[in-house]
Amino acid sequence: MELEKVAADRRRKRIIQIVFIIFMGLLIFFTLFSNTLQSLTLPKVRTEKPAAGSLVFTIEGSGILQPLAEAKLSNAAGWKVQKILVKEGDRVKKGQKLIIYDSKSAERELEDEITNLEKQQIEQQNIQDQFIQSSMEGDELKIRNARRTIETGKLNLRTQERKINEMRDKLTSQQDMTAPFDGIIAKLNAVEGLTSAGEPDVLVSNSSLGYRFDISADSKVLSSLGISIGEKIEVEVEVNTVQEQQARMIEGTIEEVANEQPRIESSSSEEGGQTITIPQKVLRIKVVNSELKGGEQARIKIEKRSKQEGLLISNVAIHEERDGMFVYKIEEQRGALGNVFVVRKVLIHTSETNDKETMIQSDSLYEEELIILESSEPLQDGNRIRME
């Protein structure tokens, strides 16, 4: 009897222990499960660590090479084009014939004026004969009239001779078009058999003076790069050869840095509705190379590192409000059921920035800390978050 009572008591205690263990297991399970469910509802963030170093400033741009000096040649007489001796892209020497014009009408006019001169010369001889006849007769009135007629005839002869010389010079200078300097035929508007249509017949670029193209850049970036007039840079140019188009590196020179219209863009401020005016400069770059003809595509890429060093973070991590600029960092807090991650707002000061990164100054940030780049929901200081 006594043994049965002891055995029943043991079974009861064992059952109580099993129930207690099950209860505690369920309690732990539901606690962990509820924490897991809660963590799934927290904002998810993407992070990065600040990197110590210097910023890289870059300017990239492209443009079409335009000649620094160009002559627009037209035929002032308006004659028809008889023969074109060059084509676009040809290299020409100073004095080389480019176009021959149909000057037949001008030649006929010149011949007519020469005939008129001969007539005037014959008429002058007749007047001189009359003067001789008057002198023999001794008639003073006729003699004076004859002298005046002779002087008038001489003046008419000189006038006619000047007219002929001018027509001859015009014919000589305008029946052919020649190159004013060594250069390249940039454009040819002339058409054989037709007169000029208002545009210059030929455009000749002076290849010896080189070519130029322009690119725009932010004034602040140019200042950070330390770009100066006269600086030599590498220019990539697409040069057309007989076989194919090739990219070649040619030395260029910064010829001018001029002001340009500022660029307007939306502010990254979280207040919204604001715009930022960014001062702009235009770089005028000169290249000189015997292979260039003008019209080629040219590109540059200038990279320099800043002299200062500091902590670098991505621009997307920076926020702005009335109190200034700030970032969100992650603070890890230890707990009985595991570590939790909390958002902390940190005010910063920026020293330099490029299009991707910003150099910051702060006493509350270090290299190994995590900076929030993006969040699935808006954040505030003290929010709990989950890592991506």
C-alpha positions as CSV (number, residue, x, y, z in Angstrom):
1,M,0.0,0.0,0.0
2,E,2.8,2.3,1.0
3,L,4.7,1.5,-2.2
4,E,1.8,2.4,-4.4
5,K,1.4,5.7,-2.7
6,V,5.1,6.5,-3.3
7,A,4.9,5.5,-7.0
8,A,1.9,7.7,-7.5
9,D,3.6,10.6,-5.9
10,R,6.6,10.2,-8.2
11,R,4.4,10.1,-11.3
12,R,2.6,13.2,-10.2
13,K,5.9,15.1,-9.7
14,R,7.2,13.8,-13.1
15,I,4.0,15.0,-14.8
16,I,4.4,18.4,-13.2
17,Q,8.0,18.6,-14.3
18,I,7.0,17.7,-17.9
19,V,4.2,20.2,-17.9
20,F,6.5,22.9,-16.6
21,I,9.2,22.1,-19.2
22,I,6.5,22.2,-22.0
23,F,5.1,25.5,-20.6
24,M,8.6,27.1,-20.5
25,G,9.4,25.9,-24.0
26,L,6.1,27.3,-25.3
27,L,6.8,30.6,-23.5
28,I,10.3,30.8,-25.0
29,F,9.0,29.8,-28.4
30,F,6.3,32.4,-28.5
31,T,8.6,35.1,-27.1
32,L,11.1,34.4,-29.9
33,F,8.4,34.1,-32.5
34,S,6.8,37.4,-31.4
35,N,10.3,39.1,-31.6
36,T,10.8,37.6,-35.1
37,L,7.4,38.8,-36.2
38,Q,8.2,42.2,-34.8
39,S,11.5,42.4,-36.5
40,L,9.9,41.6,-39.8
41,T,7.8,44.8,-39.5
42,L,10.9,47.0,-38.8
43,P,12.3,49.2,-41.6
44,K,14.9,47.5,-43.7
45,V,18.0,49.5,-44.4
46,R,21.1,49.3,-46.7
47,T,24.4,50.5,-45.2
48,E,28.0,51.3,-45.9
49,K,31.1,52.0,-43.8
50,P,32.9,55.3,-44.2
51,A,36.2,55.1,-46.0
52,A,39.2,57.2,-45.1
53,G,40.9,58.8,-48.1
54,S,40.7,61.7,-50.6
55,L,38.0,62.6,-53.2
56,V,38.5,62.0,-56.9
57,F,37.3,64.9,-59.0
58,T,36.4,64.2,-62.6
59,I,35.5,66.2,-65.6
60,E,34.3,64.4,-68.8
61,G,33.0,66.0,-71.9
62,S,32.9,65.8,-75.7
63,G,32.5,68.1,-78.7
64,I,33.0,68.6,-82.4
65,L,36.3,70.1,-83.5
66,Q,35.9,73.5,-85.1
67,P,38.6,75.4,-86.9
68,L,40.1,78.3,-85.1
69,A,40.5,80.3,-88.4
70,E,38.3,79.9,-91.4
71,A,38.0,81.8,-94.7
72,K,34.7,82.1,-96.5
73,L,35.4,82.6,-100.3
74,S,32.9,83.9,-102.8
75,N,33.0,85.2,-106.3
76,A,32.1,88.9,-106.1
77,A,31.3,89.0,-109.9
78,G,28.6,86.4,-109.6
79,W,29.9,84.4,-112.5
80,K,28.9,80.8,-113.2
81,V,31.2,78.0,-112.0
82,Q,33.0,76.5,-114.9
83,K,35.1,73.8,-113.1
84,I,35.7,72.8,-109.5
85,L,39.2,71.6,-108.9
86,V,38.9,70.4,-105.2
87,K,36.5,68.5,-103.0
88,E,35.6,68.7,-99.3
89,G,38.4,67.5,-97.0
90,D,41.2,68.2,-99.5
91,R,44.4,69.8,-98.2
92,V,45.4,72.9,-100.2
93,K,48.4,75.2,-100.4
94,K,48.4,78.9,-100.5
95,G,47.7,80.2,-104.0
96,Q,46.4,76.8,-105.2
97,K,43.5,77.1,-107.7
98,L,40.2,75.9,-106.2
99,I,37.5,76.9,-108.8
100,I,37.6,78.2,-112.4
101,Y,34.7,80.6,-113.3
102,D,33.1,81.2,-116.7
103,S,34.4,84.7,-117.6
104,K,33.4,84.9,-121.3
105,S,31.0,87.8,-120.8
106,A,33.6,89.7,-118.9
107,E,36.2,89.0,-121.7
108,R,33.8,90.3,-124.3
109,E,33.2,93.5,-122.3
110,L,36.9,93.9,-122.0
111,E,37.3,93.5,-125.8
112,D,34.5,96.1,-126.4
113,E,36.3,98.6,-124.2
114,I,39.6,98.0,-125.9
115,T,37.8,98.7,-129.2
116,N,36.4,101.9,-127.8
117,L,39.9,102.9,-126.8
118,E,41.1,102.3,-130.3
119,K,38.2,104.4,-131.7
120,Q,39.1,107.3,-129.3
121,Q,42.8,107.1,-130.4
122,I,41.7,107.4,-134.0
123,E,39.4,110.3,-133.1
124,Q,42.3,111.9,-131.3
125,Q,44.5,111.7,-134.4
126,N,41.7,113.4,-136.4
127,I,41.6,116.3,-133.9
128,Q,45.3,116.7,-134.1
129,D,45.1,116.9,-137.9
130,Q,42.5,119.6,-137.5
131,F,44.8,121.5,-135.1
132,I,47.6,121.4,-137.7
133,Q,45.2,122.7,-140.4
134,S,44.0,125.6,-138.1
135,S,47.6,126.5,-137.3
136,M,48.4,126.7,-141.0
137,E,45.4,129.0,-141.6
138,G,46.4,131.2,-138.6
139,D,42.8,131.3,-137.2
140,E,43.4,131.8,-133.4
141,L,39.9,130.9,-132.4
142,K,40.0,127.6,-134.2
143,I,43.5,126.9,-132.8
144,R,42.3,127.4,-129.2
145,N,39.2,125.2,-129.8
146,A,41.4,122.5,-131.3
147,R,43.8,122.6,-128.3
148,R,40.9,122.2,-125.8
149,T,39.5,119.4,-127.9
150,I,42.9,117.7,-127.9
151,E,43.3,118.0,-124.1
152,T,39.7,116.7,-123.6
153,G,40.6,113.7,-125.8
154,K,43.7,113.0,-123.8
155,L,41.7,112.9,-120.6
156,N,39.1,110.6,-122.2
157,L,41.9,108.3,-123.3
158,R,43.4,108.1,-119.8
159,T,40.0,107.4,-118.4
160,Q,39.4,104.6,-120.9
161,E,42.8,103.1,-120.2
162,R,42.1,103.0,-116.5
163,K,38.8,101.4,-117.1
164,I,40.4,98.7,-119.3
165,N,43.1,98.1,-116.7
166,E,40.5,97.7,-113.9
167,M,38.5,95.3,-116.0
168,R,41.6,93.3,-116.9
169,D,42.7,93.1,-113.2
170,K,39.1,92.0,-112.2
171,L,39.2,89.4,-114.9
172,T,42.5,88.1,-113.8
173,S,41.6,88.0,-110.1
174,Q,38.1,86.6,-110.4
175,Q,38.2,84.1,-113.1
176,D,40.0,81.8,-110.7
177,M,39.5,81.3,-106.9
178,T,42.7,80.5,-105.0
179,A,43.5,79.4,-101.5
180,P,44.4,82.3,-99.2
181,F,46.6,80.1,-97.0
182,D,47.6,76.5,-96.4
183,G,44.5,74.7,-95.1
184,I,41.7,72.2,-95.7
185,I,38.5,72.5,-97.7
186,A,35.9,72.5,-94.9
187,K,32.9,72.9,-97.1
188,L,32.1,73.2,-100.8
189,N,28.9,74.9,-101.8
190,A,29.8,75.7,-105.4
191,V,28.1,73.7,-108.2
192,E,29.4,73.5,-111.7
193,G,27.3,75.4,-114.2
194,L,25.5,77.5,-111.5
195,T,26.2,80.9,-109.9
196,S,26.5,81.3,-106.1
197,A,23.2,80.7,-104.2
198,G,24.0,83.2,-101.5
199,E,26.4,81.0,-99.4
200,P,30.2,81.1,-99.8
201,D,31.4,79.0,-102.6
202,V,34.2,77.5,-100.5
203,L,35.1,77.4,-96.8
204,V,38.8,76.9,-96.1
205,S,40.0,76.2,-92.6
206,N,43.5,77.2,-91.5
207,S,44.8,73.8,-90.3
208,S,48.1,75.3,-89.1
209,L,46.3,77.2,-86.4
210,G,44.5,74.1,-85.1
211,Y,41.0,73.3,-83.9
212,R,38.9,73.9,-80.8
213,F,36.0,72.3,-78.9
214,D,34.1,73.4,-75.8
215,I,32.8,71.5,-72.8
216,S,30.8,72.7,-69.8
217,A,31.7,72.0,-66.1
218,D,30.7,73.0,-62.6
219,S,32.8,76.0,-61.4
220,K,33.4,74.3,-58.0
221,V,34.7,71.1,-59.7
222,L,37.1,73.2,-61.9
223,S,38.3,74.9,-58.8
224,S,38.9,71.6,-57.0
225,L,40.8,70.3,-60.1
226,G,42.9,73.4,-60.3
227,I,42.4,73.8,-64.0
228,S,44.4,76.7,-65.4
229,I,44.7,78.4,-68.9
230,G,47.6,76.9,-70.8
231,E,47.5,73.5,-69.1
232,K,48.2,70.5,-71.3
233,I,45.7,67.6,-71.3
234,E,45.1,64.4,-73.3
235,V,42.3,64.6,-75.9
236,E,40.8,61.5,-77.5
237,V,39.9,62.2,-81.1
238,E,38.0,60.0,-83.6
239,V,40.2,60.2,-86.7
240,N,38.9,58.9,-90.1
241,T,41.5,56.9,-92.0
242,V,41.2,55.2,-95.4
243,Q,40.5,51.8,-93.7
244,E,38.5,52.8,-90.6
245,Q,37.7,55.3,-87.9
246,Q,40.3,55.2,-85.1
247,A,40.5,56.8,-81.7
248,R,43.8,58.6,-81.1
249,M,45.2,60.5,-78.1
250,I,46.3,64.0,-79.0
251,E,47.7,66.6,-76.8
252,G,45.4,69.6,-76.2
253,T,45.7,72.9,-74.4
254,I,43.2,74.7,-72.2
255,E,42.9,77.9,-74.2
256,E,40.2,79.7,-72.3
257,V,38.0,79.3,-69.2
258,A,34.9,81.4,-69.5
259,N,31.6,82.0,-67.6
260,E,28.5,80.3,-68.8
261,Q,24.8,80.3,-67.8
262,P,24.3,78.5,-64.4
263,R,22.8,75.1,-64.2
264,I,19.5,74.7,-62.2
265,E,18.7,71.4,-60.4
266,S,16.4,70.2,-57.7
267,S,17.8,70.4,-54.1
268,S,18.4,67.2,-52.1
269,S,16.8,69.0,-49.1
270,E,14.1,67.0,-47.4
271,E,12.0,70.2,-47.1
272,G,11.2,69.8,-50.8
273,G,10.3,72.3,-53.5
274,Q,13.7,74.0,-53.6
275,T,16.1,74.4,-56.5
276,I,19.9,75.0,-56.5
277,T,21.7,77.3,-58.9
278,I,25.1,75.8,-59.8
279,P,27.6,78.2,-61.4
280,Q,29.1,76.9,-64.7
281,K,32.2,77.4,-66.7
282,V,33.0,76.5,-70.3
283,L,36.4,75.1,-71.1
284,R,37.7,75.9,-74.6
285,I,40.3,73.3,-75.6
286,K,42.7,73.7,-78.6
287,V,44.3,70.8,-80.5
288,V,46.8,71.0,-83.3
289,N,47.6,68.0,-85.4
290,S,48.3,67.5,-89.1
291,E,45.9,64.6,-89.4
292,L,42.9,66.6,-88.3
293,K,40.5,68.0,-90.8
294,G,37.8,69.5,-88.6
295,G,34.4,68.0,-87.7
296,E,35.9,65.1,-85.7
297,Q,34.5,64.0,-82.4
298,A,36.8,64.9,-79.4
299,R,36.5,63.7,-75.8
300,I,38.4,64.5,-72.6
301,K,38.5,63.0,-69.1
302,I,40.4,64.8,-66.4
303,E,40.9,63.2,-63.0
304,K,42.6,64.6,-59.9
305,R,42.6,63.7,-56.2
306,S,41.8,66.3,-53.6
307,K,44.7,67.5,-51.4
308,Q,42.6,67.0,-48.2
309,E,41.8,63.6,-46.7
310,G,39.0,62.6,-44.4
311,L,36.0,60.2,-44.1
312,L,34.2,59.6,-47.4
313,I,30.5,58.6,-47.6
314,S,28.1,58.3,-50.5
315,N,26.0,61.4,-51.3
316,V,22.8,59.4,-50.9
317,A,23.5,59.0,-47.2
318,I,23.4,62.7,-46.5
319,H,20.2,64.5,-45.4
320,E,19.6,68.1,-44.9
321,E,17.3,70.1,-42.6
322,R,17.2,73.5,-41.1
323,D,19.7,72.6,-38.4
324,G,22.2,71.5,-41.0
325,M,23.3,68.3,-42.6
326,F,23.2,64.9,-41.0
327,V,23.5,61.2,-41.5
328,Y,21.9,58.2,-39.8
329,K,24.3,55.7,-38.3
330,I,23.4,52.3,-36.7
331,E,23.9,51.7,-33.0
332,E,23.9,48.0,-31.9
333,Q,22.4,47.3,-28.4
334,R,22.7,44.0,-26.6
335,G,19.6,42.4,-25.1
336,A,18.6,39.2,-23.4
337,L,16.9,37.9,-26.5
338,G,19.6,39.1,-29.0
339,N,21.0,42.3,-30.2
340,V,18.9,45.1,-31.7
341,F,19.9,47.8,-34.1
342,V,18.8,51.4,-33.4
343,V,19.1,54.5,-35.7
344,R,21.1,57.5,-34.4
345,K,21.1,60.9,-36.0
346,V,24.6,62.4,-36.4
347,L,25.2,66.1,-37.5
348,I,28.1,66.5,-39.9
349,H,30.0,69.2,-41.7
350,T,31.1,68.7,-45.3
351,S,34.4,70.0,-46.7
352,E,34.4,68.7,-50.3
353,T,32.1,66.8,-52.6
354,N,32.0,65.3,-56.1
355,D,29.1,63.7,-58.0
356,K,29.3,60.4,-55.9
357,E,31.0,61.0,-52.5
358,T,31.4,63.7,-49.9
359,M,34.2,64.2,-47.4
360,I,32.7,64.8,-44.0
361,Q,33.9,66.0,-40.6
362,S,32.2,64.7,-37.4
363,D,33.4,63.7,-33.9
364,S,30.7,61.0,-33.7
365,L,31.6,58.9,-36.7
366,Y,34.4,56.4,-37.2
367,E,35.5,54.1,-40.0
368,E,34.0,50.9,-38.7
369,E,30.5,52.3,-38.1
370,L,27.6,51.6,-40.4
371,I,26.0,54.5,-42.2
372,I,22.5,54.1,-43.6
373,L,22.2,54.7,-47.4
374,E,18.6,53.7,-48.0
375,S,15.6,52.7,-45.9
376,S,12.3,51.0,-46.8
377,E,10.5,53.6,-44.6
378,P,11.2,57.1,-43.3
379,L,13.5,57.1,-40.3
380,Q,13.8,59.1,-37.1
381,D,16.4,59.1,-34.3
382,G,15.9,56.1,-32.0
383,N,14.0,53.9,-34.5
384,R,14.7,50.2,-34.5
385,I,15.6,48.8,-37.9
386,R,16.6,45.5,-39.5
387,M,19.7,45.0,-41.6
388,E,19.3,44.1,-45.3
